[in-house]
C-alpha cells in the first residue's frame, strides 16, 4: 500500500493537502460493496469522505481527497470496506498524522 503524504509527515494547520492512498482489498461475502476514504480531525469531525464501488474478489483502488488541515492535534485517515446489504464493516487501513499549528 502506498500513501501520500507519508505517514511520517507532520501536517501544517491551514495548509491544503491532497491525500492519496493506494489500497488493496478483498471482498468475499457479497458481489459488490464500497471502499471509503474517511479523513477526520482529533474530534472525529469529517474533513473528507470519498467512496468507491468495488466488486467481489481482490483488487486495488486509488482513493483521494483534498482537505484543508484543521487546527487540531491530529488527522486520522482510514479506509473501511463495507459489503452491500451488510451492517458489518472491515477497516482495510488506518493512519494518523500529527498536526502542527
Secondary structure, DSSP 4 states (H G I P E B T S, - for coil): -EEES-TTPPEETT-EEEEEEEEEEEEEEEEEEEEEEEEEETT--EEEEEEEEEEEEEEEEEEEEEEEPPSSSEEEEEEEEEETT-S-EEEEEEEEEEEE-
